[in-house]
C-alpha cells in the first residue's frame, strides 16, 4: 500500500516510491527541489513532475553556479520553451534564488546544512493515518520560510518550504500503512 495522493498518475507513483521522503544532503539536489516546489505554487505536483526533465535541461541540471550565471537572453529562451511552465516570475525566481543560494553557501557552508538545521539535522516523522490530510506547514517550515525570505528568496513561503522538506526527507509524512514509511 502507498499514500493515497500517489495513486493519481504514473509519475506520482514513481516519485512516491523512489524519492519522496528520502533524505537529500546534496546542495544541487536540494536546490532543484526548492526550485521545483516554487514552480509548483498554485499547481498540482504531477504537472511539475511531468515537466521536471525539461526544467533540468533548461536550468543546466540545476547546477547552482550555472543557473546563477544565466543572463537575460538565457531566461528569455527558457520562457519561450513550451515544454516548461512558462511563468516569468517563477522562472526569474529560479535564477535569483540560485544567486542567493551561492551567497548562502558562502555564509553557511552548504545549502544542506542550512536547510537541515530547521529539523536539527534529523528527519521529523509524523504520525498520519490513511485518509488524514497531509500537513502543508509546521513550525520548522515557518522558520525556514522566514529565514529564506529574509535573505531575499522568492517563492519560499511556508507551504513551499514544507513541500521541500517532504521531498528532501526532512519530514516523513508517509501514511502509517504505506510501504515507504520509515
URWO-V577207 format. One record per pair of residues at least 6 apart in sequence whose ideal C-beta (glycine too) atoms are under 6 Angstrom apart, sorted by the first residue. I is the first residue (numbers start at 1). J is the second residue. D is the distance in Angstrom with one decimal. If there is no record, write none. Layout:
I & J & D
I & J & D
This chain:
1 & 177 & 4.9
2 & 16 & 5.7
2 & 178 & 5.4
3 & 174 & 5.7
3 & 175 & 5.0
3 & 178 & 5.0
6 & 12 & 4.7
6 & 13 & 5.3
6 & 16 & 3.4
9 & 46 & 4.8
11 & 46 & 5.6
11 & 49 & 4.2
11 & 50 & 5.6
12 & 46 & 5.2
15 & 49 & 5.7
21 & 169 & 5.2
21 & 172 & 5.1
21 & 174 & 5.8
22 & 169 & 5.0
23 & 169 & 3.4
24 & 30 & 5.6
24 & 168 & 4.3
24 & 169 & 5.9
25 & 112 & 4.5
27 & 110 & 5.5
27 & 111 & 4.3
27 & 112 & 5.7
28 & 62 & 5.6
30 & 111 & 5.1
30 & 112 & 5.8
30 & 115 & 6.0
30 & 168 & 5.9
31 & 62 & 5.4
31 & 64 & 5.2
31 & 101 & 5.7
32 & 62 & 3.8
33 & 164 & 5.3
33 & 167 & 4.7
33 & 168 & 5.3
34 & 164 & 5.2
35 & 94 & 4.8
36 & 48 & 5.5
37 & 160 & 4.9
37 & 163 & 4.6
37 & 164 & 4.8
38 & 93 & 5.9
38 & 155 & 3.2
38 & 160 & 5.6
39 & 48 & 5.5
39 & 85 & 5.6
39 & 90 & 5.1
40 & 48 & 4.8
41 & 155 & 5.8
51 & 84 & 5.9
54 & 83 & 3.7
54 & 84 & 5.3
58 & 78 & 4.7
58 & 81 & 5.8
58 & 84 & 6.0
59 & 67 & 5.1
60 & 66 & 4.0
64 & 98 & 5.2
64 & 101 & 5.3
67 & 95 & 5.9
67 & 98 & 3.8
68 & 98 & 4.0
68 & 99 & 4.5
68 & 102 & 5.4
70 & 95 & 5.2
78 & 91 & 5.5
79 & 86 & 5.4
79 & 91 & 5.7
93 & 154 & 4.0
93 & 155 & 4.8
97 & 153 & 5.3
100 & 151 & 5.7
100 & 152 & 5.3
100 & 153 & 5.5
101 & 111 & 5.8
104 & 114 & 5.9
105 & 111 & 5.8
108 & 114 & 4.3
118 & 140 & 4.5
118 & 143 & 5.5
118 & 144 & 4.5
119 & 140 & 5.5
119 & 170 & 4.8
123 & 169 & 5.6
123 & 170 & 5.8
123 & 172 & 5.5
124 & 171 & 5.0
125 & 172 & 4.5
125 & 182 & 5.4
126 & 173 & 5.2
128 & 173 & 6.0
128 & 175 & 5.6
129 & 176 & 5.5
130 & 175 & 4.5
130 & 177 & 5.3
134 & 173 & 5.5
136 & 159 & 4.9
136 & 162 & 5.9
137 & 158 & 4.2
137 & 159 & 5.5
137 & 162 & 4.7
141 & 158 & 4.7
141 & 161 & 4.1
141 & 162 & 3.8
142 & 158 & 5.0
144 & 161 & 4.3
145 & 156 & 5.6
145 & 157 & 5.5
145 & 158 & 4.3
145 & 161 & 4.5
148 & 156 & 4.0
149 & 156 & 5.6
165 & 171 & 4.5
166 & 173 & 5.5
172 & 182 & 4.8
174 & 180 & 4.9
174 & 181 & 4.4
